[in-house]
Amino acid sequence: MKNKILFFTLLSLSVRVFASEGLWIPMLVEQQILPDMQAQGCKLTAEQIYSAEKACLTNAVVQIGNGCTGSFVSDEGLVLTNYHCVEYHISKACEGGKGYLKNGFFAKSRNEEIPTTRLSATMMLAMFDVTDRVLELKKGGLNMKQITDSITRDSTKEFKFSIEEFFAGNQYFMFKTKTYTDVRLVAFMPADIAQFGGNADNWSWPRSSADFAFLRIYENNEPVQPRKSLEINTKGVKEDDFTMVIGYPAETKMYGSEGELSMIINELNPAQITMRDIRLRPICQYMEKGEKEYQEVYAQYSSLSNYYVKWLSEGEAYKNSNADSARRERDANLEYWLEKNDSLKEQYKDAVFLYDQYASQYYAAYRKLVVCMEGLWRMKTLLPSSIVLSTSGPGMGTNFLRGEKFLDVVKKYNPELERSAFMSMGVLLIMQDKEHISLSSLQNLKTLEDFAKFEDSVFNKSVFTNYDRAKKFQKKINKKWKYTEKDTTGVMEGIWDLDVRQYLKNNDALFRFTQDVWIELQTLYTEYEMAKQMFDSVNYSRQKALLEYTHGAMFPDANNTMRISYGTVKSYTKKKGGAVYVPDNPYLRRGIPRDTKVEPADSVVHYPYYTTPERLVKMTKDKPREYKANEDFQVMLMIEDASRAAGSIAKIFEKALNGDSVVVSQNANTDNYEPFVLNFITTCQTSGGNSGSPVLDANGYLVGLNFDRNKEGTLSDYYYDESVCRNICVDIRYILFCLEQYGKADNIVKELTIRK
């Protein structure tokens, strides 16, 4: 009897969703969360947040590429996002000797804006619940491609309609979107200010990053005029203020079992960490050679290191959390609920009894696929030969070998950088992990000496690792091509294709190796797909049971579709060693002494991210100036004793970067000062993809820019604990300061709408 009472108590608790927990669907705001949002201080209506017909806040938010968020901040297509979301494109813009990484960039006119390639922005215009229609067509035997084609037949060149699944296939929404491909760089800070603290501070709090960038979206060479752009509130934030984040979170797994979470943290993540570590170390060594080398691989390093640190942080957060017990409690309550009803027990038995079994098979297959993909296939050493193996798309296959692109790819190949990673990965996977990686061309490698001979043939003989060898090889095959270029049947071309592949297989060790990796990937992917189908079926049943159990009081896992989260500005206490509690200021980075030449010993790369850029040193000689925006906001920065001496702006900027207290006057003619904020934290749940999301106040005005989570918060992809999970934001006033005082970008500031 006592156990039953306990279970009923737990049952009532488990249905409750924490106020700040959740990645909610915009269309369902009024139905699911608006009353709680308003109780926390939100002053918006549901229609102001999302509407299919009227201009609303969600109209101002766009997806940047496939992995970040941005927001319109002017009626002329100006978009605000994170620096790290576009750092690849910044790095590409640096080719040819441009010093944008070192000096930053601020376009003074539209003509100065930097075009990008392969960067897109997608606007979500409306969403529709099509669950009943999809499930009906599924019962009729149609697959999802057929269903999508049937329902979205109204797609046009201008608008795209797509269908996404939620709750593991228990719910479906159709999205109407429009994608823009002309996106240009407008403004961003130098790398060491935008990413201040570097890898050592990544996924941590406190922070002092100016992690922002301005873009402009064009259509037909004219700036896009959005249905809605955000207005800016410069009054700042304080403890317990309501905040809301709108964005495109990538992926969460909130509803799995205790066993599944253990598999992710203790098996999958360590494998991924090992792969990234091997790829990162030679890059780090190369970066230290000088500024040229640093700029050359900066974007690659930053991209690889980001999730490397996240996976490490997840492991640390997992050990210090109650995630296991929380999932165990929820599963026990679910089991008890099912036990009470025989029909429910029979219907959902797989959700309880087979879930961990199928999860184990799935993650075992996933781990092997990740090891092969991450460890081998994505190494740049395999890039040109992998293009030859591909048969899809123009310029692929053996045709790739005839053109300039082949020579360009090989010319850009850096054997000094890639050889070390190739050798380390080969020794680990080929010599030590044959249980997971089986490559026929390497079966005869029994010793490290055998592998050294193989490595020598790859880097000293392959046509894919040396420009001169590639050029000589191209001349050879192009001479042979002359005999078939007049053939219109395609027969001789097919024979030529087979001849070239056979020649490479017989004479090029790297091509043989790449072909083996490709075949192995197909095998592993087939195993993965089979395991995924079984796991998806039991996950569908599990989430359907949870939906019934909670009466629908759930938010679906993130899946790269637009979501809304909300919470408050709130400090927290860190637990160190499970015993020592260190209170953290929710606003400013505390002053932590740093060696400006070498990062902490646990950093992946030793690079000086704590130095003060030369431009700031120069600013110490400038006189402080009043800063105006739209004639209704004036700020005078001064040091804490309110000194107005010459040079105070730069000193404040430098002091703020080091975490010292700085003050701001909301009115230059009074002594009423408020804290100047660089970065602040809130309790909003975010995930990958929320980078660049606007942080809005109770009235829907822009107060910050989401860019990271604290280490404890990395676990919020699986388990949310409001006491420690925080999203980290750049304060909008810091962004305005950087525009006006550092970039002298009055043209951009005047374009913004700033509220009193």
N, C-alpha and C positions, 0 to 999 in steps of 0.2 A: 504493500500500500504506500509506503514511504517513497519507493522508487517511482510509482505512478504519479504521486504529487510532484516529485522532482521533475519528471518529464514534462508534466503540464506547465510547470513554471518555466522550464527551458523553452518549451514550445512558444509561449507568449513572448519570450525575449527574442527568439531567433527570427521572428517575422519583422522585427523592428529594423529599419534602415537608419543608420546615423544621419543626422541632418546634413553633414558636409560630404557624405559618401554618395557617389553616384555619377554616372555619365548618361544623362537623360536625353531622350529623343525630343527635339524642339517641338514637333507637332503635338506632343502629349503633355506639354508643360502645364496647361491649365488643369488637366485631368489628374496629374500625378503629383506635382511638386509646388505649384504656385502658392497655395496657402502657407506652406512651411517657409518658402522664400520670403513672403510678405511678413511673416512672423519674425523673421530675422532682420527685417528692415527694408526689403526690396519695395520700391514704389512704382514698379512697372505693371502694366497689364499683360496678359498672355499675348494679345494681338500686337503689342509693341515689341515683344520678343520674337514671335514667329507669326507670319501670316502669308498665305499663298497668294493673296490679292493685293495687300497694301505694303508700303515700304515699312520695313522692320529691321531690327538689329541683325538678324541672321543674314539679311541681304548684304550687310557690310563685310561679312566674313567670307574669305576665299581659301581654298586649298592651294598651297604652293607646291608645285610638283606633285609627287605622290607621298610626301612624308612630312609636311609642315603646314602651318596655318599662317594667314596674314589677314589684314583688315584695311578697308578703304578709310583713309583719313582726310580725303579731300574729294571734291566733285570733279576733279580732273585726273582721276585714275591713280592717285598716289596711294601706295600701299605700305603699311608698316609690318615688318616681320623680324625674325631673329637674324643676326649676323651669321650664326652657324648654319642657318638654313640655306644660305646662298654662298658659303665660303668657297665651294668648288668653283662657282662662276666668277667669284672675285679672284681666285687663284688663276683661272684661265685668262682673265683680263690682264693679269700681271705679265703674261708671256710677251716677250719683246722688250723686257726691261722696265716695265711700269712698276712704280714703287707703292702700289696701293696697300699691300700688306703692312708696310712700314709707316706710311703716311696717312692712310685713309683716303676717302674720296667724297667730295661734295660738289655735285653739278650746279653750276651757277645759272644754267639755262637748259632748256629742253635739248638743244643741239649737243650738249656735253654729256648727256646721259649715255650709259654704256650698254649697247645691245648684248643680249645673251643668246645662246643656242641651247635648245633642249630644256628650257625652263618654261613652265606653263603655270597658269592660274585658272582654277575652276570655281565657278560661282554656282551654288545650289539655289535654285529659284523656287522649287516647291517639292513636297513629298506627299505620297499617297499610300494608304494602307491597302495592300492588294493580297492580304493573307488568304482570304476565302477563295479568291480566284485562282491563286497559285496551288493551294491544296486540292482544289477541285480538278485542275488539270493534271496534277500529280497522280491522283486516283485514276485518271484516264490513261495513264501509262506514259505521259510525256516526260522527258528529262528537262533539266533547268534551262538548257540552251533553247529547246523548242518552246518552253513556256515563256522565256524572255522574249523570243522573237514574236510570239503570238501577242503578248501584252504590250510590247513596246514598238509595235509596227508604225506608230506615229512619229518616231524619231525623224529628225530632219538634219540637214547639214549644220544648221544654226544651234539646235538644241539636241541634247542626248537624253534618252530615257534608259535607266538601268534599274535592275532589281537586286536588292541585297537581302540576305537572310539574317534573322535575329533569333536569339534564344535557340541556337543550334537547329534552326529550321522550323521552329514553332510559330514564327511570325515573319512576314515579308513586307518590305516597303519598296515602292518605286520612287526614284529620284529624277527630277528634271534638272539638268545642269547645262551650263555653257562654259566652254573652255577657251581661253585666250593663250596664244603662243608667242605673242610679241611682248616680252617682259624685259624692261631695261633697268639697270642699276642706277640709282639716283644719289644715294648718300650712305656712308658707313664710316665707322671709326677705324683707326689702326688696329691690327690684330691684337697687340699686347694690351690695349685698353678694352676692346670689345670682348676679348677672352681673358681678361685680367685674372691671374692666378693659374691659368693654364690647366694642364691635366691634374695637377695636385689639388686644385679646388673643384674640379668637375664633380657633379653630383654631391655637393656639400653646401653647408651653410655655416657661417655667414659668407656672403659673396659681395664683390664690388665690380661686376661686369657691366659694360655698356653694350650688351649683346643685342644690338638692333641694327636694322638696315632698312632703307627706304627704296622701294621699287616703283616703277610706273608701268601700268598696263595699257597697251595700245591695241586698237582695232582699226584696220585700214589706215594705218599711220597717224591716227588721231587718238588722243587720250580717251579711255573709256569713261563714260559718265555713269557711275553706279546709281542704282535705285536708292541706296542709303550710304552715307559716310558717317563716321563716328565723330562726335564732338569731344573735346578734351576738357577735363576738370583739373585745374592746377592747385586746388586747395590741399591736395595730398590725402594720405590715409592715416588712420590711427587705430589703435587696438580695438578689436570688436566691430570695426566697420564691415558692412556687408560687401561682398565681392562676387562677381560672376565671371566665368570663363566660357567662351564659345570657341569651339575648334573641332579638329578632326583627329581625335585620339586613335592610335593605330591598333593596338591589340591588348586585351586583358583576358584573364582566365579566373574569374571570381567564383565560379560555382563548381570547380572540381573537388575531388576528394583530398583528404590528408595525404594519401599515398601518392597521388598525382603531383602534388606540390613538392613532395620529397624527391620524386624523380626529376623534376625540373631543376631544383636547387642543387641536388647532390650528384646528379649524373649528367644531365644535358649541359648545364652551365659550365661545369669544370672542363668538359670537352671543348666547348666553344672558347673558353678562356685560354686553354693551351694552344689552340690554333691561332688565336689572335696574338698571343704573346710571341710566338715564333715569327709571325709576319711583322710585328711592330718593332722588334729589337733592331734589325738592320736598318729600318727606316729612321729610328731614333739616332743611331750612330751616324747615319748619313746627314741628318739635319744639323748635327753639331759641327760639321765641317766649315760652314759659313753661310752668309746670307743668301747666296745664290742657291745653294743646295737646300736650304731651309724653305725658300719660296717654292722650289720645284716640287717638293713632296708634302708641303704643309696641308693641303686639302685631304690627301690620302691618309696622312697620319691622323688628322683630326677625326675623320670619318671612322677609321678603324678603332681608335682609342676610346671613342665615346661609349660604345656598348661594352667594350672590355672593362671599363671602370664600373659601368652599371651592373654587369654580371657579378663582379667582385662585391659591390655594395649590396646587392640582393642577398648574397650569401651571409654577409655580416648582419644585415637587418633581420634575416630569417632566424638566426640564432638568438637574437635578442627580442623576438616577438612572441605573441601568443597565437600565431597563425595556425599551428598544428591543433592546439586545443580548441580553437574557434571552429575549425572545420570538423573536428571530431564531434563536437557538441551538436553542430548543425546536422551532421549525418545521423547521429543517434536519434535526434528528434524526428528526422525524416523517416527513419526505420520504424520508430514507435508509431508514428501517424499511419504508416502503411499497414502495420500489424493489426491495427484496430479495425480494418476493413478488408475482408477477404478479396473482394473484387479489385480494389486498389492494389493490394499486395500482388495479385496475379498479373495485373496490367503492368506494373512497374518493377517487377522483381529483378529484371536485368539492370535497372538503374542502380540497384544496391549491390547485387551479388556478383555481377560480371564487370562492373565499371573498372575496378583496379586491374583486373586481368587484361582487359582490352587496352587500358591505358599503358600497362607495362609493355605490351607488344608494340603499341604505337610509338612510345618514346624510345624503345630499343631500335626500331627501324629509323626513326627520325634522327637519332644520334649518329648512326652509321652514315646516313645521307649527309648530315651536316659536316661530319669529319671529312668526307670525300670532297664535298662541294667547297667548304671553307678552307680546308687544308691543302687541296691540290688544284681543283679546277679553276679557282679564282686567282691563282698566282699568275702574275703577268708573264712569266716564262712560258706559259701554255697558251697565251692569247692568240698569236698569229696562227699556230697550228690548229687551234680550236675553231677558228673562222673557216679554215679549209675543210674541216669535218662537217661544218654546218651546211645544209642544203636549202635553207629557207632565206628568202630575201635577196634583193639585187646585190651584186658584188660579193656574194658569199661563195662557199665551196672553192673549187680549184680556180674559178674565174678570178678570185681575190689575188691569186699569185701573179696575174698578168699585169695588174695596174700599179699606179704609183702609191696607192694606199698601203699595199704590202710593204713596200720599201720604207714608207713613212713610219709604219708601226715598228718595224725592226730597227730603224734608225733611232727612234725614241726609247728603245729598250735599254735599260741600264743594268748591264751584267754585274757591276760592282754592288749595286743595291739588291738585286734579285737573287744572286747566286747563293748568298749566305742563307736566305730563307728557304730556297729550294733544297739545299743540302740538309739543313736542320729538319725540315718537314719530311724529307725522304728518309732520313735515319729513323725518325720517330714512327712514321706510318708504315714504311716499307720493311724496315728491319725489325721493328719492335711491336707493331700492331697488325700483324698479318691476319689476326682473327677477324678484323673489321675491314681491311683493305686487301683485295686479292687481284693482282695485276699479272697477267700471264707473261708479259715481256720481261718481268723481273723475278720470275720464279727461280732462276739460276743464281740470283744474288744471295750468297750465303754469308758473306763476311763484309766488314766495312771496307776492305780493300776492293772487293767486287763492286761495291757501290761507288767507290772513288773512281773506278774505271768508267762506270756508267755516267757519272757526273762529268767526267772529262769529255766523253763523247757528246754530251748535250751542249756544253758550253764552248768546246773547241772545234766541233765538227758540224753541228747542226746549221742548216740554212736559216733557221728562225732566230738565232741568237747573235748574228753578226751581219752587219750591213754589206760588207764586201762579198761574203758568201751568198747572201740573199740576191744581190745584184747579178752575180755570175750565174746563179741558178735560174733567175728570171730570163736572162738572155738565152739560156739553153732551151727552156720550155717555149718561149715565144718564137724561137726559130722553128721548132717542131709544129707550132700552131699555124704557121704559114701554109702548111700543106692542107689544112682543113678549113681555113677561113672562108673559102668559096663554097663550101658544102652547105646546102640549104635543107638537107634532110635531118640534120642533127645526129646522124649515125656516127660520123667521124668525130664529132664533138664528144659524144658519149665514150667512144673508144679512147680519145685523148684524155678525158677525165679519169678513166680507169687506169690508163698508163701512168699518169702523174701520181695518183694515189699509190699504185703498186711500187713505183720507183721510190717514193718517200718511205713507204713501209720497209723496203729492202735496205735503204741507205741512210735513213735519218732516225737516230735513236729517240730524239725528242718527239717526232711524229708518232712513232710506235707507242711511246709512253702516253702521249695525249690520247691516242686512239683507245688504248686500254682503259684509261681513266674514264673516257666517254662511255665505253661499253659497261664499265663497272657502275657508272652513274645511272644508266638505264636500268640495270638490274636492281640497284638499291632503290630507285624511284618506284619501280613496280612493286617491290616489297612494301615500301612506304605507303603507296596508294591503297594496297590491300588492307594494311593495318589501319589506315585512316578511315576507310569505309566502315570497318567493324567498330572502331572507336566512335565515329560520328553517329552510328545508329544507337549505341548505348547512351551517348551524350544527349541525343535528341530525347530519348526516353527520360533521362535523369532531369533535364531542364523542364520538360513537360510536367513531371511530378512536382518539381519545386514551384512552378507557376501555380499549380493547383494548391499546393501546401501553403503558399504565401498569399493566395488570392490575387496574384498578379502584382504584388507590391515589390517589384524587382526592376532593375534597369538591365538592359542587355549588355553583354560584353562588347567592348569597343571593337570596331571592324573597319576603321578608316572612313566612317560616315560622320556627319556633323552631330555633335553632342553638346549639351549644356551641363556645366557643373557649377556649384555655388557653395559659399562658405563665408568665413570672416577672416580679417587680418588678426593673426594670433601668434604669440610667442610660444615656445615650448621648452622643456628641459630635456637635455640629452642624458642618456644613461651610458656611463663609461665603465666597463668592467662589471656591470650589473650592480654597482654599489655607489659610485661617485656621481653626483648630479651637478651639472654645470648649467646655470641659467643662461639663455641666449637672448640678446637684444633682437626683436623682430624686425628692426629697421636697418641698422648700420653694421657694416663689417667691423668687428672689434680689432683693435690694433695688435696684430700678431707679428713679432719680429721675424724678418725674412732675410736670408742671405740672397742678395740680388743677383748673384752669379750662378748659384746652383740651387735647384729645387730640392725639396726634402728627399731623403734616401728612398722612400717608397714610391717616388714618381716614376712613371714609365720612361719619360725622357727628361734629361737634365737640360732645360732651356730656360733662360732668364725671362720669366713672365712677370716678374715683380719689379722691373726697372721702370723708371719714369721716362717716357719718350722725349726726344729733344724738343719737340714742339711745345711741350709743357714747360720745359726749362726756359724757352724763349718767352713764354707768356708771363713769366715772373717779372719781366721788364716792362710789361704793358700796364697801363693804368686800368683800374676796374671800370666797367662801363655798365650803364643801366640797360636792361634787356626788356624789350617790349614785344608783345604779341597781340595783334589785332586791337591794339590801343586799350585793352582792358585787363592786362596782366603785367605787373612790373616786379622785377626781382633784382635785388642787389645782394650779391654774395659777399660775405665778410667772415673773418675768422671769429672765433668764439667770443672774444672780448669786444666784438663789434668795431674793431679797428677798420678805418677806411683808408689805410695807407696804401700807396702805390704797390702793386705786385700782389695784393691780397687774393685776387681771383685764382691765380696759379697755385698759390700756397694752399688755398682751401681745396682746390682740386686734388693736389698731391696729398694733403692731409686726409681728405675723404677716402682716397684710394687705400691709404694705410689704416683706415678705420677710425681716425680721430673724429671727435664730434665737430660738426659744422652747423651753422645756422643760416636760415633764409629769412628775408623780410618779405612779407606779402605786400608791404607798402613801403616804398623807399623813403618816405617822409616821416615814418614813425619808428619807434624802437620795439615794435611788436614782432619778435622773431619766432620762427618755428623751425624744427629740425629739418635740415636738408637731407633728403633720403636718396641713396643710390639704388639699393635693392630692398625689397620687402617680401614677406612671406604671408601666405594665406592657407586656409584649410581646404581649398578646392581640390577635388580629386582630378588628377591629370595623368596622361600617359604619353608614350611616344607618339608624335604627330601633333601634340598640343603645343609644340615649340612654335612661338610666334603668335599664339592666341592672344587676343585682346583681353585685358582684365578690366572689367567694368564696375562702376559703383552702383549704388541703389537706384540712381536715375538713368542708368545706361550710358553714362559718360566714361570715357577712357581715362583710367588712372595708372595703368601699368601694362607691361608686356611680359607674358609668361615665357620663361626660357629654360627652366630646369626644375628638379626636385632635390630635396635633401636625401642623404644616404638612406635614412630610415624610410623615406617616402618612396624609394625605388620598389619596395615590396607591394606598393599599392596596385600594381598590376595583378596581384593575386590576393592581397589582404589589406584592407584599409583600416588603419588605427588613427582616429582623429587626434589622439594625444601627441602623436609624433609625426604623422604624415603632413608634409608641407610642399606647396608649389612655390617656386622662387620667381620673382618678377622684377623687371627693371622699372623703377619709378618713372612716370612720364615726365616729371620735372627734370630728372637727370638727362633724359633724352633731349628735352628742349635746351638744357644748358649746353649739351654737346653740339647741338645744331648751331646755336647762337654764338657761344663763346669759343668753341674749338673750330667749328667748320666755317664760321662767318657766313652761314647759309640763311641770310634774311629772306631770300626768295622762297625757301621752303617753309620757314616759319609763318610767313604771311599767307601761305596757302592753307594753313590749318585753321580750324574753327575752335577757338579757345574760350571756354566759359569763365565767367567771373566766379 
